[in-house]
């Protein structure tokens, strides 16, 4: 089984299963294909998180890269920015997705890494039909970048991600090819990701950032490896729900379930609109606390245990009433992505 938001990526994963691959191989294939067929939602310059159930044991991996070593608040202010820019060269962190792909393949995969990337390479070189949803998002992003980026930076983006000749995003149903991305993916496949972090691709990334006045350097890429982590969990209605720990925001799901669980214990049986209202309010409270507290674990002011505390969940649940909340962050005592999942006949799964 392979589930993605884009059928071509799901087909890539299914093809790998048919070739004798397992759920991990299929996940790598689908993830690589998604960078081609949904480029407005993810890319090889992005991050990745995964939960893996392999041979009756659960594993987690965090592929979110840090900021470049040369980036600092002083450097941002020197650019004339009062806050961290959301676009442009300065906003780029070390990309972690490729590291996740290769670590998954090395540790749990059955097929050669290069074989798992072949569907993505084929889509990039031969092209694919742009879907209506992706076309609309692409057009929106095109206009946003055109209106907000300096012309020199927009031209770099437009050359790679638009119909530069006609000055527009690809239309729904239009065949879209990315031969340069195909070449990059082939080099990643050939080197099992090594070129991306310590080889020719890394040097090209370094040179592009240096020439543009960006901060990401070859040394940042060379120092990076995705991290294996212990998943965190909570119980809800007899089920154990797992997530990747911070710096990712998956913990927000667990916080919301805890709040909802405490609310359900203190309320009459919920049905219909009342249940939906409680779920929405629990999510709002959890997201508010998450946005206020979750960051690099080394700098978090509260612990995972505090965020998942049943006492804390009980206090937050008591803020849920009949009216919709515009919640403020709770106090603590001291102390634009994609999704895919795969499963195989042996019971292995990736989320």
Secondary structure, 3 states (H helix, E strand, C coil): CEEECCHHHHHHHHHHHHCCCCHHHHHHHHHHHHHHHCCCCCCCCCCEEEEEEECCEEEEEEECCCCCCCCCHHHHHHCCCCCCCCCCHHHCCCCCHHHHHHHHHHHHCCCCHHHHHHHHHHHHHHCEECCHHHHHHHHHHHHHHHHHCCHHHHHHHHHHHCECCCCECCCCCCEECCHHHHHHHHHHHHHCCHHHHHCHHHHHHHHHHHHHCCCCCHHHHHCCCCEEECCEEEEECCEEEEECCCCCCCHHHHHHHHHHHHHHHHCCCCCHHHHHHHHHHHHHHHHHHHHHHCCCHHHCCCCHHHHCCHHHHHHHHCCCCCCCCCCCCCCCCCCCCCCEEEECCCCCEEC
